[in-house]
Amino acid sequence: MEMSADYMRQTAEHMATKGYALEVQHDEKERDGQRIFVRDRYALTRNDNEHFILECITYPDGQEKYFIEVKRYHSIYTFSFPLDSWKHRPDRVEFKYYALPETGLGLSFILTFPKEDD
């Protein structure tokens, strides 16, 4: 799957089907009448212990950059940082945030969704 603004939206919507409340924000940043970038932001919250923010920044030349912030995952939190890639599956989302160019291997974390009957 190629990473794109549309795929990030699909991922956020998929997480919403798995029990996350989804809040979407779209804004455009301009300076001197020129568009600098467009930001799509997806705040995803599930109970008091799980809150993630996915962001896609799209520049006028079409380049896109992707970010994730772990606002809260139980006692873990992070500042916003770049995402290299992600994949959503029926039972999880795999977020890769550092990949070696030669192999594609890198650091990642996997968010597993609760089972339907939990």
C-alpha positions as CSV (number, residue, x, y, z in Angstrom):
1,M,0.0,0.0,0.0
2,E,1.3,3.4,-0.9
3,M,1.2,6.0,1.8
4,S,-1.1,8.9,1.0
5,A,-3.5,11.4,2.6
6,D,-6.4,9.2,1.5
7,Y,-4.9,6.1,3.1
8,M,-4.3,8.0,6.3
9,R,-8.0,9.0,6.3
10,Q,-9.0,5.4,5.6
11,T,-6.8,4.2,8.5
12,A,-8.4,6.8,10.9
13,E,-11.9,5.7,9.7
14,H,-10.9,2.0,10.2
15,M,-9.8,2.8,13.8
16,A,-13.2,4.5,14.4
17,T,-14.9,1.2,13.5
18,K,-12.8,-0.4,16.2
19,G,-14.1,1.7,19.0
20,Y,-12.1,5.0,18.7
21,A,-13.9,8.3,18.7
22,L,-12.7,10.2,15.6
23,E,-12.4,14.0,15.4
24,V,-11.3,15.4,12.0
25,Q,-9.7,18.8,11.5
26,H,-8.8,20.2,8.1
27,D,-6.9,23.5,7.8
28,E,-4.8,25.5,5.4
29,K,-1.8,27.6,6.3
30,E,-1.1,30.7,4.2
31,R,1.5,33.4,4.2
32,D,1.2,36.6,2.2
33,G,-1.7,35.0,0.2
34,Q,0.2,31.9,-0.7
35,R,-0.7,28.5,0.5
36,I,2.2,26.9,2.5
37,F,0.5,23.6,3.3
38,V,-2.8,21.8,4.0
39,R,-3.1,19.8,7.2
40,D,-5.5,16.9,7.8
41,R,-5.6,15.9,11.5
42,Y,-7.3,12.9,13.0
43,A,-7.7,12.8,16.7
44,L,-8.6,9.2,17.9
45,T,-9.7,8.6,21.4
46,R,-10.7,5.3,23.1
47,N,-11.5,5.5,26.8
48,D,-9.3,7.7,29.1
49,N,-6.2,5.8,28.4
50,E,-5.9,5.8,24.6
51,H,-5.5,9.0,22.5
52,F,-3.6,9.2,19.2
53,I,-3.3,12.0,16.6
54,L,-2.5,11.2,13.0
55,E,-1.6,14.1,10.7
56,C,-0.9,14.5,7.0
57,I,0.8,17.7,5.8
58,T,0.4,18.3,2.0
59,Y,2.5,21.0,0.3
60,P,1.7,22.9,-2.8
61,D,4.0,20.7,-4.9
62,G,2.0,17.6,-3.9
63,Q,4.6,16.3,-1.4
64,E,3.0,14.7,1.7
65,K,4.5,14.1,5.1
66,Y,2.9,12.0,7.8
67,F,3.1,12.2,11.6
68,I,1.8,10.5,14.7
69,E,1.5,11.7,18.2
70,V,0.8,9.3,21.1
71,K,-1.0,11.7,23.4
72,R,-1.7,8.9,25.8
73,Y,-1.5,5.2,25.7
74,H,-1.9,4.2,29.3
75,S,1.3,5.6,30.8
76,I,3.1,6.2,27.5
77,Y,3.1,9.4,25.6
78,T,5.2,11.0,22.8
79,F,5.6,14.3,21.0
80,S,4.5,14.3,17.3
81,F,7.1,12.5,15.1
82,P,7.3,11.5,11.4
83,L,5.8,8.3,10.2
84,D,7.6,6.4,7.4
85,S,4.6,4.1,6.7
86,W,1.7,2.3,8.3
87,K,-0.7,-0.6,7.5
88,H,-4.1,-1.2,8.9
89,R,-5.3,-4.7,9.2
90,P,-8.6,-6.0,10.6
91,D,-7.2,-6.6,14.1
92,R,-4.3,-4.0,14.3
93,V,-2.4,-1.0,12.8
94,E,1.3,-1.3,12.3
95,F,3.1,2.1,12.5
96,K,6.7,2.3,11.2
97,Y,8.5,5.4,12.2
98,Y,12.1,4.7,11.2
99,A,13.1,2.6,8.3
100,L,16.5,1.9,6.9
101,P,16.6,2.8,3.2
102,E,18.6,-0.3,2.2
103,T,16.2,-2.9,3.7
104,G,13.0,-1.2,4.8
105,L,13.6,-2.7,8.3
106,G,13.1,-0.3,11.1
107,L,11.5,0.7,14.3
108,S,7.7,0.3,14.6
109,F,4.9,-0.4,17.0
110,I,1.7,-2.3,16.6
111,L,-1.6,-1.2,18.0
112,T,-3.8,-4.2,18.5
113,F,-7.5,-3.6,18.7
114,P,-9.6,-5.2,21.4
115,K,-11.6,-8.3,20.4
116,E,-15.2,-7.5,19.6
117,D,-16.4,-9.3,22.7
118,D,-14.0,-7.6,25.2
